[in-house]
Amino acid sequence: MGESTRAYPDRISLSDTAEHYLGLLADDLQLGRVELHQLPPSLAKLIAYAHQDGYDAGRRSRDTEVENLTRTADHWYLRANNTPAQAREIMAARVDQGLIAAFNQQLHEAALTRDQPASGDDARREVA
């Protein structure tokens, strides 16, 4: 459908009848008396957008916690399944891999910066 040029108020209002019907429909949807496939496509689409937006926000709010817990689990797995000497060796190898990856990333970024075309003024100076 193309971009909308409609302007919406801060709070969209419906008629009392529509508001009441949608409220009952929402209750029945939650109670399982009506299924999503029974809704008109526009209403199902609205619910799907709201659900995805809420899911994404909830997931993002827990990302740091999940990363920290994963790191903790990995640490204890490493310690439980290796001798202290093996664990130190594995950790040293991971640090080396991280340093190599960071160095390669810096080289890549430097190459991208170097290969950027000069701006108009710079290009004129280079030609002169």
Helices and strands as residue ranges (DSSP letters): H 16-31, G 36-38, H 41-81, H 84-114, H 120-127
